[in-house]
Amino acid sequence: MVKRIAVIEKEKCNPSGCGDFLCMRVCPINRTGEECIVKGDVGKPVIYENMCTGCGICPNRCPYDAISIINLPSELDNEPIHKYGENGFHLFNLPIPIFGKVVGILGKNGIGKSTALKILAGMLKPNFGKEEAGWDELIAYFKGTEAQLYFEKVKKEEIVISYKPQQVELIPKTAKGTVYETLSKVDERGEIDRIIEELDLINVKDRTLDQLSGGELQRVAIGATVLKKANLYVFDEPTSFLDIKQRIKVSKFIRSLADADTAVLVVEHDLIILDFMTDLIHIMYGKEQVYGVVSHPLSTKTGINVYLDGYLKDGNIRFRDSKLKFEKRLAFQEGEKEMLTSWSGIIKKFGTFNLKATAGEVHRKDVIGVLGENGIGKTSFVKILAEEEKADSGKVDIKVKVSYKPQYIDSSSNVLVANLLKEAMKYKNQIIIPLNVSGLLMRQINQLSGGELQRVAIALCLSREADLYLFDEPSAYLDVEQRLLISKVIKDFMEMKGKTAIVVDHDLLFIDYLSDKVMVFEGEPALHGEVHGPFGMQEGMNKFLEDLGMSFRRDPESKRPRANKLNSQLDQKQKKADKLYYV
């Protein structure tokens, strides 16, 4: 017998908007006089899963795409670990912390990662799809595995958990005071000064939380997490808002926490950093907002390659229709592309910060990645090209029409997404469908999550008529699949329209997947920055990685870039040959 689940996304469901419970009226079972779909207590429909035949009519006819009927793989015969009420999200299995290891969790947004973390942290009691369940049931469920021992310790309160939440930008709304005062309140280990130094917070320790940037708030949140005495540290997206240098440093710091008495769990969407930081990973797959399944643990290298492939041999499960591929690049050749714009002798002063760009040019159909630390002038330079800022000296030689997606997106508007994206509807197959914003059109901007808002902002930027499209940190809030999908959308759009894109981002894999060329920003954050390039990928990445003291290889199976371990044989060999990066 096929195990079937029916999920209704309550926030999407609008019974009055579809002509009064359309799903009830079109259901074949209902039309025979029996009850499969009924009106629930909260004014939304309820689907009885034991009556549903899986005909597919109600999900196909729902104008709000609120209903999902899923025939589950036979491997999921057990009840879910947790279910959010009648026709709510289902979570199957759990990732398990391992003492002495850093365990990563890799999966789409909305697939149940946060739910799993809350159960492991004891913040949410699993219900096994019923009204209520206890720890004993969870212990029995995992009998004979490492998970059984873990939950026995949780029940006895022998596991002490410290949890870093995802949304660090909300911290100033709930906590007040300076960085030092905030960290002092949670310092159970007496190591505040060491942690402040290791996380590069010395220069901001006397600032109040509301004066901090996103990257500074992230490092404060990580510091607050590790200053608590715990034997399980959980980090939900610890590298958001951080530049690549900070990401590498934080990765090493988090790795150092795992020992015989301490386990570490990490959710991360930057694949290079996840690869660099973890020993094992769990893949999470399923359907967003509907159900999520946690795989058995895999070695990090194998797990990431399996995720990109979309196929789990263990269980014979294909969880994605297509592979996420990294193609072998051809050696860079400039060719005869038409020059779009150029600049020379640009100097701009912002308070005590000085920005300098000697000379460079951009060609039509170029897709250029921009690399550099936070506070080194990347956004300022983009704004000069977009004519949102004026240089003190020098010039942009050819004036071009610019469309700009800013780093920070205003989410306070109550405008409907459909009204905002009127122009984008002309590019339904190139923008609306691939960016998956169709289901957001009837929602207000202030109702969107960070990832939804990001996709809408990218769609808006692409929909404007321009010669040059500037994207400032378009990968923020997006999961791995969304990042690679968006990079393909941007590349294809530039090729199809004969336009040019400049993309500022800190995810090196995203930049590698997206770019034909790179620009490199060097200098000292908050003091001075200098623009170099654009270069071909090999030359530009070599220049950037030289400053980081790192080298990258290509995974032979997936062709994705991977960071070499510092001072490994391969690292030394590539550095000696001055080939820090392979196209």
LOMAR-335192 format. One line per field, with one value per residue (C-alpha): residue number from 1; x, y, z. Coordinates in Angstrom, 3 decimals. Each point is the difference from the previous one (the first is absolute). Layout:
i: NUM; ...
px: X; ...
py: Y; ...
pz: Z; ...
***
This chain:
i: 1; 2; 3; 4; 5; 6; 7; 8; 9; 10; 11; 12; 13; 14; 15; 16; 17; 18; 19; 20; 21; 22; 23; 24; 25; 26; 27; 28; 29; 30; 31; 32; 33; 34; 35; 36; 37; 38; 39; 40; 41; 42; 43; 44; 45; 46; 47; 48; 49; 50; 51; 52; 53; 54; 55; 56; 57; 58; 59; 60; 61; 62; 63; 64; 65; 66; 67; 68; 69; 70; 71; 72; 73; 74; 75; 76; 77; 78; 79; 80; 81; 82; 83; 84; 85; 86; 87; 88; 89; 90; 91; 92; 93; 94; 95; 96; 97; 98; 99; 100; 101; 102; 103; 104; 105; 106; 107; 108; 109; 110; 111; 112; 113; 114; 115; 116; 117; 118; 119; 120; 121; 122; 123; 124; 125; 126; 127; 128; 129; 130; 131; 132; 133; 134; 135; 136; 137; 138; 139; 140; 141; 142; 143; 144; 145; 146; 147; 148; 149; 150; 151; 152; 153; 154; 155; 156; 157; 158; 159; 160; 161; 162; 163; 164; 165; 166; 167; 168; 169; 170; 171; 172; 173; 174; 175; 176; 177; 178; 179; 180; 181; 182; 183; 184; 185; 186; 187; 188; 189; 190; 191; 192; 193; 194; 195; 196; 197; 198; 199; 200; 201; 202; 203; 204; 205; 206; 207; 208; 209; 210; 211; 212; 213; 214; 215; 216; 217; 218; 219; 220; 221; 222; 223; 224; 225; 226; 227; 228; 229; 230; 231; 232; 233; 234; 235; 236; 237; 238; 239; 240; 241; 242; 243; 244; 245; 246; 247; 248; 249; 250; 251; 252; 253; 254; 255; 256; 257; 258; 259; 260; 261; 262; 263; 264; 265; 266; 267; 268; 269; 270; 271; 272; 273; 274; 275; 276; 277; 278; 279; 280; 281; 282; 283; 284; 285; 286; 287; 288; 289; 290; 291; 292; 293; 294; 295; 296; 297; 298; 299; 300; 301; 302; 303; 304; 305; 306; 307; 308; 309; 310; 311; 312; 313; 314; 315; 316; 317; 318; 319; 320; 321; 322; 323; 324; 325; 326; 327; 328; 329; 330; 331; 332; 333; 334; 335; 336; 337; 338; 339; 340; 341; 342; 343; 344; 345; 346; 347; 348; 349; 350; 351; 352; 353; 354; 355; 356; 357; 358; 359; 360; 361; 362; 363; 364; 365; 366; 367; 368; 369; 370; 371; 372; 373; 374; 375; 376; 377; 378; 379; 380; 381; 382; 383; 384; 385; 386; 387; 388; 389; 390; 391; 392; 393; 394; 395; 396; 397; 398; 399; 400; 401; 402; 403; 404; 405; 406; 407; 408; 409; 410; 411; 412; 413; 414; 415; 416; 417; 418; 419; 420; 421; 422; 423; 424; 425; 426; 427; 428; 429; 430; 431; 432; 433; 434; 435; 436; 437; 438; 439; 440; 441; 442; 443; 444; 445; 446; 447; 448; 449; 450; 451; 452; 453; 454; 455; 456; 457; 458; 459; 460; 461; 462; 463; 464; 465; 466; 467; 468; 469; 470; 471; 472; 473; 474; 475; 476; 477; 478; 479; 480; 481; 482; 483; 484; 485; 486; 487; 488; 489; 490; 491; 492; 493; 494; 495; 496; 497; 498; 499; 500; 501; 502; 503; 504; 505; 506; 507; 508; 509; 510; 511; 512; 513; 514; 515; 516; 517; 518; 519; 520; 521; 522; 523; 524; 525; 526; 527; 528; 529; 530; 531; 532; 533; 534; 535; 536; 537; 538; 539; 540; 541; 542; 543; 544; 545; 546; 547; 548; 549; 550; 551; 552; 553; 554; 555; 556; 557; 558; 559; 560; 561; 562; 563; 564; 565; 566; 567; 568; 569; 570; 571; 572; 573; 574; 575; 576; 577; 578; 579; 580; 581; 582; 583
px: 0.000; 1.319; 0.634; -1.442; 0.151; -2.133; 1.348; -1.778; 2.144; -2.359; 1.583; -0.562; -3.509; -2.808; -3.414; -1.979; 2.328; -0.500; -3.800; -0.670; 2.080; 0.662; 1.985; -3.089; -2.132; 2.401; 0.999; -1.348; -0.469; -2.066; -2.105; -0.988; -1.465; 2.881; 2.313; 3.618; 0.362; -2.025; -0.115; 2.293; -0.462; 2.230; -1.789; 2.444; -0.560; 1.101; 0.941; -0.476; 3.089; -1.617; -2.756; 2.244; 0.648; 2.821; -1.889; 1.800; -3.094; -0.073; 3.716; -0.259; -3.175; 1.027; 0.693; 2.313; 2.190; -0.799; -0.631; 2.575; -0.882; 3.175; 0.461; 2.917; 2.846; -0.503; 3.015; -2.172; -2.540; 0.580; -1.933; 1.745; 2.189; -2.052; -3.093; -1.395; -3.671; -2.609; 1.303; 3.159; 3.707; 1.459; 3.590; 1.496; 3.122; 2.519; 3.661; 2.078; 2.838; 3.235; 2.459; 3.372; -1.486; -1.459; -3.161; -1.554; -3.598; -0.536; -3.383; -2.434; -1.708; -3.360; 1.017; -0.027; 3.590; -1.071; -2.667; 2.625; 2.387; -2.733; -0.802; 3.695; 0.311; -2.968; -1.903; -2.687; -1.417; -0.557; -3.579; 0.336; -2.993; -2.259; -1.226; 2.937; 3.005; 2.828; 3.769; -0.492; -1.701; 2.880; 2.549; -1.887; -0.247; 3.793; 0.771; 3.412; 1.422; 2.149; -3.186; -1.407; 2.948; -0.317; -3.704; 0.530; 2.480; -2.470; -2.700; 2.384; 0.957; 3.621; 0.097; 0.481; -0.678; 1.060; -1.852; 0.815; -3.172; -0.175; -1.370; 2.794; -1.374; -2.784; 2.472; -0.070; -3.791; 0.264; 3.349; 1.446; 3.429; 3.502; 1.641; 2.141; -2.970; -2.084; 2.720; 0.810; -3.559; 0.366; 3.684; -0.136; 3.525; 1.909; 1.444; -1.624; 3.285; 1.342; -3.271; -0.194; 3.542; -0.559; -3.188; 1.540; -2.386; 2.618; -0.719; -3.760; -0.117; -1.103; -2.663; -3.672; -1.700; -2.139; 3.207; 1.304; -0.021; -1.497; 3.462; 0.864; -3.341; 0.705; 3.355; -1.548; -2.663; 2.705; 1.961; -3.068; -0.660; 3.490; 0.361; -2.729; 1.077; -1.461; 0.814; -2.042; 0.450; -2.521; 0.610; -2.786; 1.636; 3.077; 1.581; -2.873; 1.155; 3.677; 2.624; 2.153; 2.901; -2.379; -1.716; 3.301; 0.956; -3.408; 0.119; 3.330; -1.346; -3.125; 2.067; 2.166; -3.026; -0.503; 1.786; -0.638; -2.514; -1.525; -2.119; -0.682; -2.915; 0.020; -2.581; 1.795; -0.787; 3.526; 1.232; 3.700; -0.277; -2.153; 2.639; 2.789; -1.714; -1.672; 0.973; -3.399; -3.245; -3.662; -1.891; -3.565; -2.380; -3.760; -2.290; 0.208; -2.704; -1.423; 2.400; 3.688; 2.091; 3.398; 2.499; 2.510; 3.309; 2.483; 3.598; 0.011; 1.537; -2.382; -3.020; 0.495; 0.534; -3.134; -1.954; 1.160; -0.785; -3.533; 0.094; 0.400; 1.241; -0.834; -3.743; 0.033; -1.585; 0.206; -0.893; 0.671; -0.792; 3.365; 3.614; 1.566; 3.033; 3.277; 1.335; 3.716; 0.942; 1.873; 3.111; -0.951; 0.080; -1.202; -1.019; -1.672; -2.772; -1.408; 1.171; -2.945; 1.604; 3.374; 1.425; 3.275; 1.562; -2.992; 0.583; -2.775; 0.217; -2.666; 0.946; 3.290; -0.303; 1.704; -0.949; 2.189; -0.626; 2.795; -1.411; -2.275; -2.554; -3.104; -1.198; -3.435; -1.216; 2.640; -1.037; 2.513; 0.338; 1.289; 2.125; 1.323; -0.424; -2.873; 0.600; 2.454; -2.133; -1.768; -3.500; 1.323; 1.629; -3.177; -1.931; 2.475; -0.598; -3.743; 0.384; -1.512; 3.313; 2.277; 3.781; 2.178; 2.275; 0.371; -2.843; -2.191; 0.697; -3.198; -3.316; -2.204; -3.455; 0.294; -2.383; 1.138; -0.982; 1.219; 1.552; -2.735; -3.586; -2.844; -2.606; -2.405; -2.202; -3.534; 0.071; -1.083; 2.839; -2.122; -0.130; 3.747; 0.836; -2.319; 2.912; 1.469; -3.159; 1.257; 2.799; -2.100; 2.153; 3.312; -0.668; -3.327; -0.053; 3.734; 0.210; -3.106; -1.851; -3.348; -1.322; 1.014; -1.867; -3.092; 1.997; 1.176; 3.706; -0.156; -1.324; 3.038; 2.859; 3.612; 0.467; -3.332; 0.818; 3.409; -1.512; -2.554; 2.759; 2.059; -3.076; -0.671; 3.609; -0.042; -3.383; 1.252; 1.321; 3.740; 3.446; 1.723; -1.559; 1.633; -0.787; 1.213; 0.108; -2.789; 0.737; -0.925; -2.866; -0.023; 0.670; 2.536; -2.469; -1.442; 3.515; 0.993; -3.386; 0.242; 3.527; -1.299; -2.942; 2.366; 2.476; -2.716; -1.739; 3.235; 0.719; -3.559; -0.323; 3.616; 0.394; 2.675; -0.093; 2.278; -0.613; 1.366; -0.084; 1.942; -0.936; 3.007; -1.847; -2.829; 2.517; 1.821; -3.251; -1.196; 2.951; 2.050; 2.348; 0.700; 0.905; 2.098; -0.132; 3.067; 0.864; -0.894; -3.664; -1.406; 3.239; 0.767; -0.920; 1.380; -1.781; 1.892; -1.274; -2.167; 2.224; -0.568; -1.118; 3.372; 1.998; -2.593; -0.564; 3.769; 0.396; -2.834; 1.108; 3.608; -1.166; -1.975; 2.990; -2.223; -0.149; -2.955; -0.316; -2.838; -1.895; 0.587; -3.604; -2.133; 2.589; -0.936; 2.780; 1.328; 2.390; 3.253; 1.029; 2.657; 3.546; -1.276; 2.076; -2.416; -0.124; 3.808; 0.235; -2.541; 1.577; 3.432; -1.393; -1.911; -3.236; -2.258; -3.202; -0.954; -2.590
py: 0.000; 3.462; 2.319; 3.383; 3.353; 3.083; 3.401; 3.365; 3.115; 2.062; 3.386; -0.572; -1.470; 2.515; -1.769; 3.173; 0.979; -3.299; 0.202; -1.642; -3.170; -0.952; -3.066; -1.446; 0.532; -1.652; -2.996; -3.238; -1.666; 2.956; -0.129; -3.606; 1.176; -1.104; 2.392; 0.336; 3.805; 1.873; 3.458; 0.178; 1.860; 2.930; 0.723; -2.003; -3.373; -3.294; -3.018; -3.484; -1.866; -3.451; 1.015; 1.702; -1.982; 2.259; 0.955; 3.363; 2.085; 2.239; 1.018; 0.677; 2.075; 2.003; 3.547; 0.757; -3.125; -0.736; -3.775; -2.784; -3.691; -2.106; -3.742; -0.742; -2.427; -3.438; 0.671; 2.513; -2.495; 1.163; 2.877; 3.389; 1.077; 3.188; 1.382; 3.526; -0.841; -1.242; 0.331; 1.673; -0.390; -3.528; -0.648; -3.485; -1.052; 2.274; 0.981; -1.289; 1.882; -1.967; 0.926; 1.012; 0.809; 2.984; -1.264; 2.081; 0.128; 0.746; 0.645; 2.487; 2.742; -1.127; -3.666; -0.331; 0.793; 2.423; -2.440; -2.753; 2.300; 1.015; -3.667; -0.790; 3.057; -1.102; 3.164; -2.019; -3.359; -2.363; -1.286; -2.876; 1.380; -0.316; 2.474; -0.578; -2.264; -0.220; -0.537; -3.719; -0.432; 1.777; -2.170; -3.170; 1.213; 0.288; -3.126; -1.476; 3.152; 2.910; 2.048; -2.175; 0.917; 3.651; 0.247; -1.932; 2.727; 2.717; -1.577; -0.100; 3.641; -1.037; 1.802; 3.739; 1.798; 3.425; 1.133; 2.803; 0.983; 0.847; 3.572; 1.934; 3.286; -0.248; 0.046; 3.825; -0.213; -2.396; 0.907; 3.369; 1.237; -0.156; -3.060; -0.501; 0.361; -2.433; -2.658; 0.463; -0.971; -3.448; -0.664; -3.256; -1.048; 3.137; 0.331; 3.203; 1.748; -2.982; -0.417; 3.723; -0.161; -3.241; 1.347; 3.415; 1.937; 2.133; 3.120; -0.187; -1.282; 3.404; 0.577; -0.620; -2.847; 2.349; 1.533; -3.287; -1.282; -3.393; -1.633; 1.464; -1.190; -3.485; -0.168; 1.284; -2.742; -2.660; 1.399; -0.070; -3.617; -1.328; 1.935; -2.179; -3.265; -2.677; -3.384; 0.552; 3.181; 0.610; 2.648; 0.934; 1.707; 1.389; 1.662; 2.205; 3.648; -1.020; 0.595; -2.889; 0.754; 0.048; -3.181; -1.894; 1.292; -0.827; -3.472; -0.764; 1.360; -2.206; -3.068; 0.546; -0.398; -3.734; -2.367; -3.268; 1.725; 2.462; -0.364; 2.684; 0.260; 2.513; 1.054; 1.757; 0.879; 1.000; -3.351; 0.937; 0.975; -3.040; -2.198; 1.800; -0.098; -3.408; -3.667; -1.499; 1.292; -0.962; 0.792; 1.227; -0.449; 0.075; 2.870; 3.475; 0.725; -3.522; -2.669; -0.530; -3.166; -0.241; -2.386; -2.178; 1.786; 0.060; 1.162; 3.681; -0.489; -2.848; 1.778; 3.225; -1.920; -2.093; 3.207; 1.551; -3.262; -0.130; -3.775; -2.038; -3.518; -0.953; -0.481; 0.503; 3.447; 2.742; 3.212; 2.407; -0.387; 1.287; 0.231; 3.294; 0.066; 1.914; 0.043; -0.051; 3.525; 0.962; 2.134; 3.689; 1.931; 3.601; -0.280; 2.835; 0.902; 3.512; 2.275; 1.146; 2.382; 0.825; 2.080; 1.728; 1.816; -0.340; 1.262; 0.283; 0.922; -1.115; 1.542; -1.688; -2.633; 0.442; -1.937; -0.144; -1.565; 0.693; -1.424; -2.752; -0.835; -2.144; -1.678; -0.938; -3.453; -0.084; -1.521; 1.334; -1.203; 2.435; -1.304; 1.724; 0.490; 1.858; 3.734; 0.216; 2.002; -2.601; 1.409; 3.579; -0.761; -1.646; 3.137; 2.191; -2.095; 0.227; 3.808; -0.221; 1.475; 2.484; -0.487; 2.828; -0.360; -2.193; -1.058; -2.757; 0.398; -1.278; 0.707; -3.073; -0.682; -1.958; -2.258; -0.509; -2.566; 1.347; -2.044; 0.829; -0.264; 2.035; -2.464; 2.507; 0.605; -1.399; 0.072; -3.223; -1.915; -0.196; 3.815; 0.298; -2.561; 1.232; 0.438; -3.381; -1.747; 0.649; -2.452; -2.733; -2.872; 1.799; 1.561; -0.800; -3.801; -0.776; 2.324; -1.732; 3.237; -1.000; -1.106; 3.328; 2.321; 0.463; 0.622; 3.339; 0.846; 0.198; -3.590; -1.544; -1.917; 1.082; -2.529; 0.875; 3.709; -0.634; -1.857; 2.775; 2.648; -1.922; -0.346; 3.752; 0.869; -2.246; 1.342; 3.588; 1.081; 0.609; -0.602; -0.949; -2.014; 0.347; -2.590; 0.595; -3.306; -1.832; -3.341; 1.245; -2.017; -2.486; -3.734; -1.857; -0.917; 3.510; 1.485; -2.204; 0.505; 3.799; 0.014; -1.877; 2.427; 3.008; -1.569; -1.075; 3.390; 1.892; -2.302; 0.178; 3.803; 0.887; 1.719; 0.088; -0.903; 0.850; -2.166; 0.732; -3.096; -1.912; -3.552; -1.113; -2.976; 2.305; 2.415; -2.925; -1.378; 3.403; 2.003; 0.354; 2.473; 1.371; 3.332; -0.064; 2.616; 0.342; 2.318; 0.391; -0.065; 3.382; 1.767; -0.463; -2.208; -0.457; -1.522; -2.434; -1.568; -1.331; -3.045; -3.428; -2.476; -1.718; 3.223; 1.736; -2.940; -0.543; 3.616; -0.270; -3.357; 1.180; 2.571; -2.715; -2.358; -2.781; -2.245; -1.711; -3.211; -1.448; -3.001; -2.715; -1.224; 3.166; 2.535; 2.344; 2.107; -1.302; 1.675; -1.875; -0.638; 2.512; -1.347; -3.277; -1.507; 1.307; 3.451; 0.255; -1.342; 2.521; 2.904; -0.914; -0.049; 3.263; -1.748; 0.657; -0.539; -2.268; 0.951
pz: 0.000; -0.947; 2.948; -0.898; 1.770; -0.647; 1.005; -0.176; 0.354; 2.137; -0.787; -3.739; 0.298; -0.716; -0.044; -0.689; -2.868; -1.856; -0.008; 3.385; 0.488; -3.633; 1.132; 1.725; -3.090; -2.468; 2.168; -1.622; 3.413; 1.265; -3.170; 0.761; 3.306; 2.245; 1.858; -1.065; 0.233; 2.657; 1.571; 3.018; 3.287; -1.070; -3.282; -2.138; -1.673; 1.554; -2.154; 1.465; -1.231; 0.420; -2.443; -2.582; -3.197; -1.183; -3.172; -0.126; -0.816; 3.100; -0.116; -3.745; 0.330; 3.108; -1.323; 2.945; -0.316; 3.653; -0.209; -0.368; -0.248; 0.256; -0.511; 2.299; -0.771; 1.545; 2.268; 1.899; 1.293; 3.586; 1.492; -0.219; 2.904; 0.138; -1.697; 0.267; 0.519; -2.476; -3.584; 1.309; -0.760; 0.600; 1.165; -0.439; 1.930; 1.740; -0.405; 2.904; 1.716; 0.414; 2.728; -1.378; -3.442; -1.825; -1.705; -2.780; -1.232; -3.685; -1.576; -1.487; 1.966; 1.421; 0.127; 3.822; 1.039; 2.756; 1.237; 0.255; 1.884; 2.466; 0.746; 0.553; 2.232; 2.121; -0.987; -1.837; 1.112; -2.923; -0.347; -2.525; -1.878; 3.069; 2.581; 2.304; 0.552; 2.512; 0.056; 0.719; -3.387; -1.737; 1.854; -1.015; -3.621; -0.245; 2.045; -0.784; -1.587; 1.167; 0.027; 2.802; 2.244; -0.941; 0.904; 3.234; 0.953; -1.089; 2.190; 2.993; -0.751; -0.518; -3.358; 0.324; -3.261; -1.202; -3.125; -2.451; -1.849; -3.693; 0.147; 1.701; -1.356; 2.622; 2.930; 0.544; 0.433; 2.941; 1.597; 1.027; 1.028; -1.426; -1.550; 3.117; 2.365; -2.063; -0.107; 3.705; 0.927; -1.636; 0.772; 1.980; -1.035; 1.010; -3.508; -1.247; -0.860; -1.983; -1.918; -0.814; -1.406; -1.974; -1.604; -0.877; 2.257; 1.798; -2.083; 0.647; 3.599; 1.342; -2.657; 0.745; -1.839; -2.118; -1.440; -1.411; -3.581; -0.879; -0.001; 3.404; 1.443; -1.393; 1.776; 3.249; -0.239; -0.557; 2.953; 2.262; -1.031; 0.801; 3.283; 1.510; 1.628; -2.243; -1.512; -3.166; -2.015; -2.778; -2.671; -2.426; -3.017; 1.802; -3.078; -1.218; -0.361; 0.367; -2.683; -1.226; 2.381; 2.955; -1.251; -0.077; 3.458; 1.523; -1.625; 1.663; 3.298; -0.128; -0.950; 3.067; 2.315; -0.721; 2.405; 1.825; 2.304; -2.489; -3.136; -2.609; -2.462; -2.875; -2.594; -2.870; -3.639; -1.098; -1.363; 0.079; 3.668; 0.872; -1.658; 1.868; 3.416; 0.395; 0.383; -0.892; -1.469; -0.056; -3.207; 0.444; -2.922; -0.660; -0.966; 1.536; 2.607; -0.560; 1.272; 0.721; 0.281; 1.717; -1.610; 1.829; 0.671; -2.884; -0.219; -0.928; -3.455; -0.893; 1.479; -1.966; -3.249; 0.665; 0.668; -3.283; -1.821; 1.489; 0.524; 3.211; -0.778; 3.569; -0.495; -3.793; 0.359; -2.638; 1.815; -2.891; -3.703; -1.190; 1.131; 1.082; -2.316; 0.009; -3.518; -0.770; -1.071; -3.113; 0.352; 0.028; -3.271; -0.284; -3.648; -1.864; 2.452; -0.228; 2.843; 2.106; 2.485; 1.546; 2.831; 0.760; 2.944; 2.319; 3.541; 2.576; 3.676; 2.511; 3.344; 0.941; -2.765; -3.382; -3.145; -3.106; -3.427; -2.475; -3.246; -1.248; -2.633; -0.347; -3.190; -1.239; 1.182; 2.770; 3.348; 2.529; 3.598; 2.626; 2.892; 3.104; 3.734; 1.624; 0.416; -2.900; -2.449; -2.179; 0.500; -0.259; -3.362; -1.285; 1.023; -1.918; -3.140; 0.657; 0.440; 3.481; 1.228; -1.771; -0.074; 1.376; -3.039; -3.073; -2.253; -1.308; -3.719; -1.571; 1.679; 0.027; 1.330; 3.246; 1.947; 3.609; 2.641; 3.354; 2.801; 2.493; -1.229; 1.530; 1.227; 1.579; -3.079; -0.182; -3.831; -1.720; -1.670; -3.185; -0.187; 0.600; -2.707; -2.766; -2.433; 0.950; -1.232; -3.547; 0.816; 1.560; -1.310; 0.569; 3.454; 1.705; -0.384; 0.537; 3.036; 1.406; 0.831; -1.551; 3.382; 1.599; -2.379; 2.187; 3.187; 1.408; 0.179; 3.819; 0.145; -1.722; 1.606; -0.622; -2.823; -1.649; 0.186; -1.563; -2.968; -0.541; 0.111; -2.585; -2.237; 0.328; -0.877; -3.084; -1.160; -0.390; -3.382; 0.416; -1.517; 3.263; 2.849; 3.424; 2.703; 3.553; 1.978; -1.877; 1.730; 3.518; 1.592; -2.895; 0.236; -2.179; -2.751; -0.158; -0.255; -2.912; -1.676; 0.307; -1.399; -3.050; -0.381; 0.082; -2.456; -2.450; 0.166; -0.785; -2.940; -1.359; 0.310; -0.817; 3.372; 2.718; 3.714; 2.914; 3.083; 3.491; 2.220; 2.682; -1.039; -2.074; -1.484; -1.106; -1.593; -1.649; -1.454; -1.219; -1.253; -3.194; 1.687; 3.485; 1.551; 3.178; 2.753; 2.231; 2.869; 3.666; 1.064; 1.110; -1.047; -3.702; -2.945; -3.505; -3.001; -2.274; -3.215; -1.510; -0.543; -1.534; 2.691; 0.433; 0.341; 2.187; 2.365; 0.239; 1.106; 2.530; 1.475; 0.315; 2.544; 1.850; -0.001; -1.386; -3.052; -1.693; -1.995; -2.078; 1.317; -2.648; 0.224; 0.166; -1.307; 2.876; 1.560; 3.340; 2.434; 0.593; 3.589; 1.015; -0.559; -1.472; -2.822; -2.624; 1.626; -0.042; -3.567; -1.375; 1.877; -1.335; -3.554; 0.673; -0.990; 2.963; -1.978; -2.881; -2.601
***
